Structure formats: C-alpha cells, structure tokens
Amino acid sequence: MELTERVTQAADAAVREKGYATAIDVMLGIGWLQPSHVLEWRTRRLPFLESGIQANLSKVSEAMRLFAAWAANAGLQPSIAEYSARTANRERLRFSKSGEAAIEAAWQTHWVSPNLTDAKCARVAARAQKPPDLVVVAARHSDWRCHRCSGTGQLLVMEPPGPACLNCAGLGHLEELPAGDALVTRRARSASKLSAVIVRWSRTRKRYERIGVLVEPAALAKARGRTESNA
Ligand SMILES: [Zn+2]
C-alpha cells in the first residue's frame, strides 16, 4: 500500500475513534511506532520519541507532511497539546532529535474533527491539557535496586537514571487497588489528588498491561464506602 493511503487510513481511524488525530496515532497506525515505545518515551526512558520509531527520518517527515496535508484538506482544526512526562516531575517531553520548534509543533498538533459537538470539543481540549497519569511498573525480578536508596519492592518507577522505589518517588503513601472494579477505580481516582496506573509487562502479548492503580487510602475508603451504600 502507498504511504499516502496508510497515513490516511490511520488518521481517519483515530478521528472516528476519538474525534481527533495526532502524528503519534498515525505512527502507531502504520506500525512505525509501538505502544511500548510510547510508554518508554512518556516515562523518559527514550530521550525523544523519534528514537523509538522504526523508519528513517526522511520517511517520518514524509508521513508527517502527508498527515498534515490530509488533515487540513479534511477540514480538521489544529490545536496544540502539551505533552508532559508520566513521571513525578512531569518534565516537558521532546519528540525530535533536533528539537526544532516547527517539528515539535507538528508532533504536538491535535487535528480535531469539525463535526464534534461543543461539549465533546471542550472535553477533548481538557484532556489534551490534563497532566498524564503517572506510571508504576510491577517488577519482573526481585533483584532490582532503587537508584536512590538501594531499596527494592514489588513496584517501581522508571526514572532516567534507573528504577526508583515508591518511597523515593513520593508515592509510598498510596494504596494499591487491583483492576477489576471499574466503578470503584473511577471513584477512587477522582477522589485522589495523586494517583498512578500500575502496569506489568506481558511477555506473551509483548506490551504493558494495566493491572491496577495506586490511590490515596482515604480516597479508596471513600470510593468503597460510596459503592457499598449504593448497593
Ligand atoms: Zn528508594
């Protein structure tokens, strides 16, 4: 299939699914980027997103150009989103090796469908500005050491120098809520000022899977209480 067609299909699928498309959606859709690379980038294990892309840079810029042309032609509205790291410091993320402003802006542009209702538009915009979830990883081996205190544990936070324990990452006071009860999870997360998503690497599926969340104990108690009193 021609690159134009692959880019168009990927962008179109993203717009149909969520009302807007980004260059990341396109790279994922055409298979040049894997979700695991996006997660590594968002947790700052990749210095810039393009280092995770399985295609040469001239191909990438061609795909970016085709995507922007398609989006403008389809009447989508450009809107720039902030991308910050899913780490405690939430550093601003970089997309390209050069860090050139025009390239960074192209990656940050969300092309929004003109057919969205105003309410949906506002939700899409709010989501783009909302800080991303922190990510905590279930340790695969018990022999890892925290780069700050040399401690260990079942959960770790990936930081650029290496893994950190929950205490050192400032998440030690949070309580674990395994996935399974969507209602309690949603209530606990919305009541918790600080929360994190727990993921585990699946060797068979070759991707990270969400296995639960970390939330403040008070928020968890409140969410469970509310759910029981409704039952
Ligand atoms: Zn530590």
Residues whose N, C-alpha, C, O or C-beta is under 5 A from the ligand:
A	BS01	ZN	C146 R148 C149 S150 G151 C165 C168
